[in-house]
Amino acid sequence: MTASIPIYAPLVPRVEAGEQLPMEVRRDHAIGLPDDCAPLVVFLASEAGAAVTGQAIGIGGDKLTLYSHAAELAAAYQDGGWDVDEIAREWSATFADALQSYGIELPDLDLSASSTA
């Protein structure tokens, strides 16, 4: 969980006090705490997860997701490699128009209420 996303900032004191995140945050927003990620890491390192390679997997709160493989949308080349200024120039010239949403749109919710799920 991160305090850097304004919609979740009111939850930080509640988490620090040991309260659970509301169900709508854990399920609909797929936001959780570090302990929510640990089982996926252990699974992927286990024999049961040995055949899982090259996948885009998300885990957060109560949600486990498998994402489709990304397709290359744009490419650029710079002889000798890239520096920050060249990336910035190329990003706006080549990549900015190809950006895509990752599919989750956060609704405007009042998450400052003190009820938890």
C-alpha positions in Angstrom: 0.0 0.0 0.0 1.4 3.4 -0.8 0.6 6.8 0.6 1.8 8.4 -2.7 -1.6 7.8 -4.3 -3.8 10.6 -2.9 -7.0 8.5 -2.9 -5.3 6.0 -0.5 -3.6 8.5 1.8 -6.5 8.5 4.3 -5.9 4.7 4.8 -2.3 5.0 5.8 -3.0 5.8 9.5 -5.5 3.0 9.7 -3.0 0.5 8.2 -0.3 1.8 10.6 -2.8 1.2 13.5 -3.1 -2.4 12.4 -6.6 -2.2 10.8 -7.4 -4.2 7.7 -8.0 -2.4 4.4 -11.6 -2.2 3.3 -12.9 -5.0 1.1 -13.5 -2.6 -1.8 -9.9 -1.6 -1.7 -8.6 -5.1 -1.5 -10.8 -6.5 -4.2 -11.9 -3.7 -6.6 -8.6 -1.8 -6.4 -6.3 -4.9 -5.8 -4.4 -2.9 -3.1 -2.9 -4.8 -0.3 0.1 -5.0 2.0 3.5 -6.6 1.6 2.3 -9.8 3.3 -0.2 -10.2 0.4 2.6 -10.6 -2.1 4.7 -13.1 -0.2 2.6 -16.2 -1.1 3.0 -15.5 -4.8 6.8 -15.2 -4.4 6.9 -18.5 -2.5 4.7 -20.2 -5.1 6.9 -19.0 -8.0 10.0 -20.3 -6.2 8.4 -23.6 -5.5 8.2 -26.8 -7.5 4.5 -26.1 -8.1 5.4 -22.8 -9.8 8.4 -24.2 -11.7 6.6 -24.2 -15.1 5.5 -20.5 -14.7 8.0 -18.4 -16.7 7.7 -15.2 -18.6 4.3 -14.3 -17.3 2.9 -10.9 -16.2 1.3 -11.7 -12.9 -0.3 -9.3 -10.5 -1.2 -9.7 -6.9 -2.7 -7.2 -4.5 -5.1 -7.4 -1.7 -7.6 -10.2 -2.5 -6.9 -10.2 -6.3 -4.6 -12.5 -8.2 -4.3 -11.7 -12.0 -2.6 -13.1 -15.1 -2.1 -10.4 -17.8 -1.9 -11.0 -21.5 1.5 -10.8 -23.0 2.4 -7.3 -24.2 3.0 -6.7 -27.9 5.7 -4.3 -29.1 3.9 -1.1 -30.1 6.9 1.1 -31.0 10.7 0.9 -31.1 13.5 3.3 -31.4 17.3 2.8 -31.6 20.2 4.9 -30.4 23.7 4.0 -31.6 25.9 3.5 -28.5 22.9 3.4 -26.1 20.6 5.9 -24.5 21.0 8.8 -22.1 18.2 10.5 -20.1 17.8 13.5 -22.5 17.7 11.3 -25.6 15.1 9.0 -23.9 13.0 12.1 -23.0 13.1 13.4 -26.6 12.4 10.0 -28.1 9.6 9.3 -25.7 7.6 12.3 -26.7 8.4 11.9 -30.4 7.8 8.1 -30.7 6.2 6.6 -27.7 3.8 9.1 -26.1 1.0 8.5 -28.7 1.3 4.7 -28.2 0.7 4.6 -24.4 -2.0 2.4 -23.1 -4.0 2.1 -19.9 -3.3 -0.9 -17.8 -7.0 -1.5 -17.6 -8.0 -0.4 -14.0 -9.8 2.9 -13.6 -10.1 4.1 -10.0 -13.6 5.5 -9.1 -13.9 8.5 -6.9 -14.5 6.8 -3.6 -14.7 8.2 0.0 -12.1 5.9 1.6 -11.7 8.0 4.7 -14.7 6.3 6.4 -13.6 4.2 9.4 -15.4 1.0 8.6 -13.4 -1.9 7.5 -14.2 -5.2 5.8 
